[in-house]
């Protein structure tokens, strides 16, 4: 087993992760946002000078929300996702997730926090090719030391793979399944440690339209079950099926639209 560094630092109420399971969705104080960004800026140093990728971002996401982040290439969408997950650090501003002050954590603390509290889904799956689908899902549990024995981790992995409709491929290598199936494995992996929220960066961008629709329906079902999802997408059709769309342009939030959710009636996943 891998054991990660754990600390109390970065907790709004004094109770850090400290080896404990992540805060359940229902335990978030009613009315307080699960995700709270205030005046977040991110500057990158380039040969031509500093480039400000994010400019004073204020964003609040409640538990159970499904939020699409939309905008043109280079607008700052992926940078924003990287701020939420601690993959990258803000130059200034505050990032709170639940009771955790992500902007104040050390690199070791962020790694431990992210492993236990955040599920990340990437455009290009990021599965380890030498591990089976089930082993890829078990890996985050191993890193976070959450579920004890290998048997317990495998049982949970099989349950999650079944949840996304791919349990029959558990013992295959990623190379032996389709792109859409690999993305389902990646979603199951993101759910491995029962995270506080899922962050998805163009999760359907590498899939054909039919497969993208099937994968997107999994996200819809997860939100129906109470999950919180923040998803970057360039697909206007998919964005129109999300209840809230945050538009980013030139590093700023230019629009934050709440709209009735439009879903397709047929549900063939």
N, C-alpha and C positions, 0 to 999 in steps of 0.2 A: 504493500500500500504506500502511496505517496502522502505525506503529511505536510500541510501548508501552514505558514505562519498565521497566527490569529492574534487580534488585539482589540482592546476596548476603544481605541482612538477613533474619532470620526462619528460618534454617536450623539444625536441631538438630545437624547434623554439619559445618556450615561450608560446604556445597555448596548454595547457593541455586539458584533456577531459572536465572538468569544467561543467559537466551536458549536454554537447552537444552530438549529435549523432556521431557515429564513422566515421572516414574519409572514404569516398567512394573509391572503387578501382580506379576509374578514376581520383581521386584527388591526388593520390600518384605521386610525381614528376617523370616524365619519366626518366628512367635510374637509379633511386635510388631503391635499393631492398626494398621490403616491410618488410622482415625479415632480420636482420643483426646480426650475432653472431661473436664476436671476442675474441679469446683466452679464451673460456669458459672452466672452470674446475669445477668439483663437487667432493668433498671428503666427505665420510661418516665415522663416527667414529665407529669402531667395537672393540670387546674385543681383537682382534689380532692386533689392530692398525688401522690407517686411511686407508680407501680403496678409491682409486681414480677411480670413475665411469666414468668421462669424463676428457679427457686429451688434453687441448688446442684445442677446437673445433672452427673452422672457417667455417661459413655457411651463404650463402646469397640466399634468395628466392625472386624472382620477383613476383609482383602482377599477378595473373592469372595462375601461375604455379601449376602443380600437381606433387608433389614430394613424392616418396616412400622411406622410411627409412628401410633398410633391414640389417639383421645380426643375429648371433646366440643368443640364450638365454643368458642373462647376458652381452651382448656386450655394452649396454648403450642406447639402442633405446628408451625405455620408459623414462629414465632419461632425454634424450634430449627433448622429447615431453613435459615433465614436466617443463623444463627450458623455452621453448617457450611460454607456457601458464601461467607461474607464479605460477603453483601449487607447485613447488619447487624453491629454490633460488640458484644461482651459488655461489661457494666458491670464485671464482675470474673470471674476464672477463666481457665483456659488451654484453647486449642483447637489441637490438633496434627493435621495431615493429612500422613501420611508424615513427612518430615523438616522440614516447614514449620510454624512457629509463627504461625498465622493471627492470633492475638490481638496480636502484636507488630508486624505489618506496617503500613506507611503506606497511605493510600488508593490511591496510585499502584501500590504493590507488590501490594496485594490485587487490583486490577483486572487486572494482568498475570498474577498467579498464577491467578486464577479463569478467565481466558480460556484458559489452557494446561492446567489441571489438573482443572477441574470442568465437568460437563455438567449444565445445569439445564433441567428440563421443567416448564412452568407449566400451570395448569388452563385458562387461556384462550389458550394457544398462543404469543402474543406474536410472531407473524410480521409482517414488514414487508409491508404490502399492495401496495406498488409494485414489489416484487421477486418474481421467479418462485420456485417451490419450490426449484429448484437454487441460485439466487442466495442465498436465505435460508440454505441449508446452507453455502454458501461464505463467508458473511459472517464467522463466527468465525475461519476460517482466515486471512482477510484482516487482521482486527484483530490476530491473534497472529503474523502473518508466518511461518506454519509451513510452507506447502507450495509456496512459490515462485511459479511462473507461473500465470496464469489457467487455462491448459489443465490443469495438474496439479490445481488446486483443483476444477475442474469434474469431472475424472475421479473424484476422490475423492467428490465430492458425489453423482455418479450411482451410484457403488458403494454408498454409504450409503443412498440412496433405494431402491436395489434390495434392500438388506438388510432394509428395513422394508416392502417390498412395494409401493412406489409410484413406481418408476422411470419408468413410462409417463406420469406427470404432471409430470415434471421442469420443463418449460418453461411450465407453467400458473401463473397467479397464484393466491394462496391463496383468493381469492374464488370461483375456478372449481372448487374441490374441496370435498368434504364435511368436516364437523367431525372425523370419525375420521381422514380422510386428512391434514388439517392437523396433527393431533397426531402422526401418523407422521412428517411433515416436521419437526416440532419435536424428535422423538426423534433423527432423523438429524442435525439441527443440533447437538443436545447431544453427539453422538458425534464431531463434526467434528474436534476436536483430540486425539482418543484420550485422553480424560480419565482421571484416576485413579479417579473415581467419578461416578455419576449421582445427582443430588438431584431428586426429583420431588414437587411439591406439589399433591396432589389431581389427578393427571394424567388421571383418568377421570371427574372430578366434573362435567364439562360434556358428557358423552356418554351416549347411551342404553345400556341394559344389554348389548345384543349388541355394539355398537361398543366399549364399555368392556372387554368380555371379550377382543375381538380385540387391542386395544391392550395389555392386560395380558399377553397371551401373548408379545408382543414383549419385554417386560421379562423374562419367564421364560426366553426363549431367550437373551437377553443374559447373564443370570446363568449359564446353562449354558455359555456361552462364556468365563466367568471374570470378568465384570464385577461391580463392587460397586454396589449400588443401595440408597439410603435413600429410602423413599417414604411420604409422608403420605397417609393414606386414611381416609375415614369409612365405607367399604364393608366390612362385616364378612365378606361372602363372599369378597372378594378378599384381605382380610387373612388369612383362614384358609388361603389357598394360599401363604402366605409362611412360610419356616422360622422366622422370629423376629419377634415382635410386641412393640414397646415401647409401653406404655400410659402416657399423660401425663394428669394431672389437676391442675388448679390450679397449674400451673408446675412440678410435680414428677413424676419417674418413679415411678409406683405399681406397675408390673409390667414384667417383662422375660421373656417366655415363649418358650422354644424348643420347637417341636413338629414332628412329621413333616409334610412338605410334601404338601398335598392338591391334586392337579391333575385337571382334567377330561381324559378320555381323548381326545375328539375334538380335533383341532388345525386348525381351519379359520381361518386368519388372513386 
